[in-house]
Every structure is written in C-alpha cells, then in structure tokens.
C-alpha cells in the first residue's frame, strides 16, 4: 500500500481549492505580516531630480518613524527610478514581486502614468503620489495634492481679478503630460471670460495635439521645451511670435516646469529685457528655486504656488514636521510628511483586519483632519484642493497678502 497516497490527495485538493480562488483574493494581504506592513514608492534618489526624491524620503521616514498600526510597524521601501517612466515601471514590478500592501508617495507625472496600469493589474492602491495630473485611474488612485491645473488656474484667476486682461496671459510648459496639465489650468481660467474664446480655441488646438512631443510652439500663447532639456530659446520665440501676431503682450507667463528649465527660461527672458511676471507651480517653488533665480539676478516678479501650508504655519502638522525634519524641512518633505500621516490615519480607521479593500473603504468613509490639513475622499479620489499663493520678495518666497498682486502688476 502507498502510504503517501492520502497525503498526495490532500495536497492535490488544497491546490485545487487555491487555484479556484479569485486571482486577487490571496493578494489582499500582500505586504502584511504579523509584525509589519510594507509599502513602497518609486522616486528619483539619484540623478538630476534627486532633490525631490531625497526630500520625499525624508518626509515619509519622519512621518512613519516609530508608528504602529494594529501592532505592526510600517516598513517604507523606496526604489530609485531617475524620474524615468521605464525605470519606474521596473521598480514598481520589483516592489510588487517582493510584496507591498500599497504604493505611497511616488514621484512624477510621466512615471505615474507608466506605473498605474501594473498597480491596477495587481489591485495595489496608489496614495498621495507627487503629481498634480489628477489621475483618476486605472486602478485605485487617491490623490492628495491639488492638481497642477488647479495651481495654474488659481494664479491666473487671481491675476485677472487684479486687472490683467485675459489676452495678456501666456504659458510656458514642459512638452508632456506634466506641462499640459498646467496649460489645462490656463485654459480653465480663461474659459470663464467670453472675450477669451479665440485664445481658448488656440489652447484647445495645442492640448489636442497627439504624440509624445508634438510641435506645440508657434501655435498660440504657449511656448514649450522638451523634457530633460533646459533650452528656453524656442519656447521664448514662440511667445514673442504670439505677441507679434496677436498684438498683445504677455504680462503674466505661467510656467509648468521643474527647477532648471524654469530658471533657464526666466533668466533668458530677463536677459532679453522682458518685464513679464512669471508664475511657477509647486514642483519648482521653494527656497532652492529662489536661490537659483537669484543666481540669474531675479529677486522679484515671480509668483509661486504650493499645495501645503506655509513652512511657518502654526498648524499642528506643520509644527510636528518642523520638529521631526529640522533642517530637512521644505515644501516637498512637508507634503510627504502629511501624506505619511494620512496613510497612518486611514490605516488606523480600518474596521477589522488590514486589507486593501478595508483600506480603501476607510479612505472613502470619512474626511480626515491631518493636524489642521483637511483631506476628504468621500466624494471621489481627490483629497485636497488647497492652493497657497506666494511671491518672490527680496529673494525669498513669502505668502501673498491682500493687495500684493495689484501692486505687482502695476510695476
């Protein structure tokens, strides 16, 4: 008699049961052990964009240090992706293969676009990515930060309220999804003014161009530069052509760029004698940016937006971040700190065992107050719409006060 036959039958039976389960059911607990909850991120820890990745890691590490959820420590694993879509996808697959519960606070719009499909395929939630492209999917996406479109729309709306004519607003942008999200914000602000209908039509033409790097210069009130370059000449020439053909000058130029290209463009325009006032969204809007602008002899006439409170805010979460981060506190690390605290708050609100399903239910069930920062996913996947307007004054970005914009545009 074969004594191993009953055991073989048991093993075969278990295998059949396992195979009959839905493909996602076993993965609900991926990244969770009795002692840890493992989350991951793909961020630029090396290369030209490492300033972002290092700041993000500082923020997340500070937020999660010593924290427990259901008697489990949080393990945050960040893999370098050089801000490259291909590298980000490789890193995401590595994290998934090693087992993660969720992807938290990854960086970049093109990288997010590359990674979301594989996260969706593996039923892995994406929370608080550093992108303002306002992704709604694929998969389960929870955006913390206001969109880049909202940042640009806020600046343009404030400028128009301060007396700037819609025909006097132009845009300079990275020629990809990131840059075009800013142009969408410009369009949204101008679309509220019937007199701007011909300009909006030009913006629609620019936004609707297919391909990864279409010829968007010399079409309307927009100049573009190619991603991973800093050459501002073609984009500047495009804006000058628009001024010539339209008969209107650019009083405000909204930029949707990162540090080096934004600085190169503003410096080049000032070198050419332009009196344009510039704006910049949160990816290039802090003390580092101010220092780079100062190197180009620019110490004023720049508006910058942030999606978190000012660094000297009295809000409890900012005070906690100042203490936890010390000299590493900046707007990028503060945002990551808030995202880390948001993740903890959602996890602690879970009813029953921690699973991805219960995490998503907890996220959408109620609003969250993260030390004075309001986050609400009850009506969708956009948690915050907060935008802070600052301006460059004596070489530093400070929050705008009533009347500052009117004075700025009278200069």
C-alpha positions in Angstrom: 0.0 0.0 0.0 1.3 3.5 -0.9 1.2 5.4 2.4 1.8 8.7 0.7 -1.3 8.4 -1.5 -3.6 10.1 1.1 -1.2 12.9 1.6 -0.9 13.4 -2.1 -4.7 13.6 -2.3 -4.8 16.3 0.4 -2.1 18.3 -1.3 -3.9 18.0 -4.6 -7.2 19.0 -3.0 -5.6 22.1 -1.4 -4.0 23.0 -4.7 -7.4 22.8 -6.5 -9.0 25.0 -3.8 -6.2 27.5 -4.1 -6.5 27.6 -7.8 -10.2 28.1 -7.7 -9.9 31.3 -5.6 -10.2 34.6 -7.4 -6.7 35.7 -8.6 -6.8 38.8 -6.3 -8.1 37.2 -3.1 -4.8 35.9 -1.8 -3.1 39.2 -2.7 -5.2 41.3 -0.3 -2.7 40.7 2.4 0.4 41.0 0.3 3.0 43.2 2.1 1.5 42.4 5.6 2.9 40.1 8.2 2.2 39.7 11.9 4.8 42.4 12.6 5.0 44.7 9.6 3.0 46.5 6.9 5.2 47.0 3.8 4.6 50.0 1.5 6.6 51.2 -1.4 7.5 54.1 -3.7 9.4 54.8 -6.9 11.3 58.1 -6.6 14.4 59.8 -8.0 17.1 59.1 -5.4 19.8 59.6 -7.9 20.3 61.8 -11.0 19.1 65.3 -11.9 15.9 65.1 -9.9 17.3 63.5 -6.7 16.5 66.7 -4.7 12.8 65.7 -4.9 13.3 62.1 -4.1 15.5 62.7 -1.1 13.1 65.3 0.3 10.2 62.9 -0.2 12.0 60.1 1.6 13.0 62.4 4.5 9.3 63.4 4.9 7.9 59.8 4.7 10.6 58.4 7.1 9.9 61.2 9.6 6.1 60.6 9.5 6.3 56.8 9.9 9.2 56.7 12.4 8.1 54.6 15.4 4.5 54.4 14.3 2.4 51.2 14.7 -0.9 50.1 13.1 -2.6 47.1 14.7 0.7 46.2 16.5 2.5 46.3 13.2 5.4 48.6 12.2 5.3 50.4 8.9 8.1 49.5 6.5 8.6 52.0 3.7 10.7 50.9 0.8 11.8 53.5 -1.8 13.5 52.5 -5.1 15.3 54.9 -7.3 13.7 55.5 -10.7 15.7 58.5 -12.0 12.3 60.1 -12.9 12.3 57.7 -15.9 9.0 56.0 -16.9 10.8 52.8 -17.9 12.9 52.7 -14.7 9.8 53.5 -12.6 7.9 50.6 -14.2 10.9 48.3 -13.4 11.0 49.5 -9.9 7.2 49.0 -9.4 7.4 45.5 -10.7 10.3 44.8 -8.3 8.3 46.1 -5.3 5.2 44.1 -6.4 7.3 41.0 -6.7 8.7 41.5 -3.2 5.3 42.1 -1.8 3.8 45.5 -0.9 0.5 46.5 0.6 0.2 49.8 -1.2 2.2 52.3 -3.2 2.6 55.6 -1.3 4.1 59.0 -2.4 5.8 58.0 -5.7 7.0 60.9 -7.8 6.2 62.3 -11.2 3.5 62.6 -13.8 5.0 60.5 -16.7 6.3 57.9 -14.2 2.9 57.7 -12.6 1.3 57.2 -16.0 3.6 54.3 -16.7 3.1 52.6 -13.3 -0.6 52.9 -12.7 -1.6 50.1 -15.1 0.6 47.5 -13.4 -0.7 48.6 -10.0 -4.2 48.3 -11.2 -3.5 44.8 -12.5 -2.2 43.8 -9.1 -5.0 45.5 -7.2 -2.5 47.8 -5.4 -3.8 51.2 -4.2 -1.9 54.4 -5.0 -2.0 57.1 -2.4 -0.5 60.6 -2.4 1.7 60.4 -5.5 3.7 63.6 -6.1 1.9 64.5 -9.3 -0.7 67.1 -10.0 -2.0 65.5 -13.1 -5.2 64.4 -11.2 -5.1 60.8 -12.3 -8.4 59.0 -11.8 -7.1 55.6 -12.8 -6.6 53.0 -13.9 -6.9 51.3 -10.6 -7.5 52.7 -7.1 -5.9 56.1 -7.0 -6.2 58.5 -4.1 -4.7 61.9 -4.9 -3.7 64.1 -2.0 -2.4 67.3 -3.7 -4.3 69.8 -5.7 -3.8 69.4 -9.4 -1.3 71.4 -11.4 -4.2 72.7 -13.4 -5.7 74.0 -10.1 -2.4 75.6 -9.2 -2.2 77.5 -12.5 -5.9 78.3 -12.6 -5.6 79.9 -9.1 -2.8 82.1 -10.2 -4.4 83.2 -13.5 -7.7 83.8 -11.7 -6.0 86.0 -9.1 -4.2 87.9 -11.8 -7.3 88.5 -13.8 -9.0 89.8 -10.6 -6.1 92.1 -10.1 -6.7 93.7 -13.5 -4.7 91.7 -16.0 -6.5 91.2 -19.4 -7.1 87.6 -20.5 -5.2 88.3 -23.7 -2.2 89.2 -21.6 -1.7 85.8 -20.1 0.7 83.3 -21.7 2.1 79.9 -20.8 5.5 78.1 -20.8 5.4 74.4 -20.3 7.2 71.1 -20.5 6.1 69.3 -23.6 4.4 66.3 -21.9 1.5 65.4 -19.6 3.0 67.4 -16.8 3.3 70.6 -18.8 0.0 70.2 -20.5 -1.8 69.9 -17.1 -0.7 73.4 -16.5 -2.0 74.6 -19.8 -5.3 73.0 -19.0 -5.4 75.2 -15.9 -4.6 78.3 -18.0 -7.5 77.2 -20.3 -9.9 76.7 -17.4 -9.2 80.2 -16.1 -9.6 81.9 -19.5 -12.7 79.9 -20.4 -14.6 81.9 -17.8 -14.2 85.0 -19.8 -16.2 85.2 -23.1 -13.7 87.6 -24.7 -11.0 85.0 -24.5 -12.9 82.4 -26.7 -10.4 82.7 -29.6 -7.5 82.2 -27.2 -9.2 79.2 -25.7 -9.6 77.7 -29.2 -5.8 78.0 -29.7 -5.2 76.3 -26.3 -7.5 73.5 -27.3 -5.6 73.1 -30.6 -2.3 72.8 -28.6 -3.8 70.4 -26.0 -5.3 68.2 -28.6 -2.1 67.5 -30.5 -1.3 63.8 -30.5 2.1 62.2 -29.8 4.7 62.3 -27.1 6.5 65.5 -28.2 4.3 67.3 -30.8 5.2 70.7 -32.4 3.3 72.9 -29.9 5.4 76.1 -30.4 4.2 78.9 -32.6 0.6 78.0 -32.4 -0.9 80.1 -29.6 0.1 81.9 -26.4 2.3 79.0 -25.3 5.9 78.1 -25.5 7.2 74.6 -24.8 10.5 72.9 -24.1 11.4 69.2 -24.4 11.5 67.2 -21.2 15.0 66.6 -19.8 16.3 69.8 -21.5 16.8 73.4 -20.3 16.9 75.2 -23.7 14.5 78.1 -23.5 15.1 79.7 -26.9 12.4 78.0 -28.9 9.7 78.4 -26.3 10.6 82.1 -25.8 10.5 82.7 -29.5 7.0 81.1 -29.6 5.8 83.6 -27.1 7.3 86.5 -28.9 5.6 85.4 -32.1 2.3 85.2 -30.3 2.8 88.8 -29.0 3.6 89.9 -32.6 0.7 88.2 -34.3 -1.9 88.8 -31.6 -0.9 92.4 -30.8 -1.0 91.7 -27.1 2.0 91.5 -24.7 2.4 88.8 -22.1 2.1 90.4 -18.7 1.9 87.1 -16.9 3.6 83.9 -18.1 2.6 80.8 -16.2 5.3 78.2 -16.2 4.8 74.5 -15.7 8.4 73.3 -15.5 10.8 71.9 -12.9 13.7 73.8 -11.3 16.4 74.1 -14.0 14.2 74.6 -17.1 12.0 77.2 -15.2 15.1 79.1 -14.1 16.7 78.9 -17.5 13.5 80.3 -19.2 13.0 83.1 -16.7 16.7 84.0 -16.8 16.7 84.0 -20.6 13.6 86.2 -20.8 15.0 88.7 -18.3 18.3 88.7 -20.3 16.2 89.6 -23.4 14.7 92.6 -21.5 11.2 91.2 -20.8 9.2 92.7 -18.0 7.0 89.6 -17.8 5.8 88.4 -14.4 6.2 84.7 -14.1 4.4 82.0 -12.1 5.6 78.6 -11.1 3.7 75.6 -9.6 4.8 73.6 -6.6 7.4 71.4 -8.3 9.6 74.5 -8.7 8.6 76.9 -5.9 10.7 76.9 -2.8 14.0 78.2 -1.3 16.1 76.2 -3.8 14.2 77.8 -6.6 14.7 81.3 -5.1 18.4 80.6 -4.8 18.6 79.5 -8.4 16.7 82.6 -9.5 18.9 84.9 -7.5 21.9 83.4 -9.5 20.1 84.8 -12.5 19.6 88.2 -10.8 15.9 87.6 -10.4 14.7 88.6 -6.9 11.1 89.6 -7.6 8.2 89.4 -10.1 7.7 85.6 -9.6 4.5 84.1 -8.2 4.7 80.5 -6.9 2.0 78.1 -5.6 2.2 75.4 -3.0 -0.3 72.7 -2.2 0.5 72.6 1.6 0.5 75.3 4.2 3.5 77.7 4.6 6.5 76.3 6.4 6.0 78.8 9.3 2.3 77.9 9.6 1.1 77.4 13.2 -0.9 74.3 12.2 -0.1 71.3 14.4 1.0 69.1 11.5 3.5 71.7 10.3 4.8 72.2 13.8 5.3 68.5 14.1 7.1 68.4 10.8 9.4 71.3 11.7 10.4 69.4 14.8 10.7 66.0 13.1 12.5 67.2 10.0 14.7 70.0 11.3 16.9 71.3 8.5 15.4 68.9 6.1 12.0 70.7 6.2 10.9 72.2 2.9 7.7 72.1 0.9 8.4 68.7 -0.7 9.3 67.0 2.6 6.3 68.6 4.3 4.0 67.3 1.7 5.4 63.8 2.1 5.2 64.1 5.8 1.5 64.9 5.5 0.9 62.0 3.1 2.7 59.6 5.5 0.4 60.8 8.4 -2.6 60.5 6.1 -1.7 56.9 5.4 -1.4 56.2 9.1 -4.8 57.8 9.8 -6.6 55.8 7.2 -5.0 52.5 8.4 -5.9 53.3 12.0 -9.6 53.9 10.8 -9.9 50.4 9.3 -12.6 48.2 10.8 -11.2 44.7 11.2 -8.1 43.2 9.7 -6.0 45.4 7.4 -6.6 44.5 3.7 -6.5 46.7 0.6 -10.3 46.6 0.4 -10.7 47.7 4.0 -8.1 50.4 3.5 -10.0 51.8 0.5 -13.3 51.7 2.4 -11.8 53.6 5.3 -10.3 56.2 3.0 -13.7 56.9 1.4 -15.8 56.6 4.5 -14.9 59.8 6.2 -13.0 63.1 5.9 -9.6 63.3 7.7 -8.0 66.1 9.6 -4.2 65.7 9.5 -3.1 68.2 12.1 -5.2 71.0 10.6 -4.9 69.9 6.9 -8.3 68.7 5.6 -8.4 65.7 3.3 -11.7 64.3 2.0 -12.1 61.3 -0.3 -15.8 60.8 0.4 -16.9 62.3 -2.9 -14.2 60.9 -5.1 -10.4 60.4 -5.4 -9.2 64.0 -4.9 -8.4 64.6 -1.3 -7.4 68.3 -1.2 -7.9 71.4 -3.4 -5.8 73.7 -1.2 -3.5 76.1 -3.1 -1.2 78.6 -1.4 -0.1 81.6 -3.4 3.3 83.1 -2.6 5.6 85.6 -4.4 9.3 86.3 -4.6 10.1 89.2 -2.3 13.7 90.3 -1.6 14.9 86.9 -2.9 12.5 84.8 -0.8 9.0 83.3 -1.4 6.5 84.7 1.1 2.7 84.2 1.2 0.7 86.8 -0.8 -1.2 89.3 1.2 -4.3 91.3 0.0 -3.2 94.0 -2.5 0.1 92.4 -3.3 -0.9 91.2 -6.8 -2.4 94.6 -7.7 0.9 96.2 -6.7 2.9 93.6 -8.6 1.1 94.1 -11.8 1.3 97.9 -11.6 5.1 97.8 -11.6 
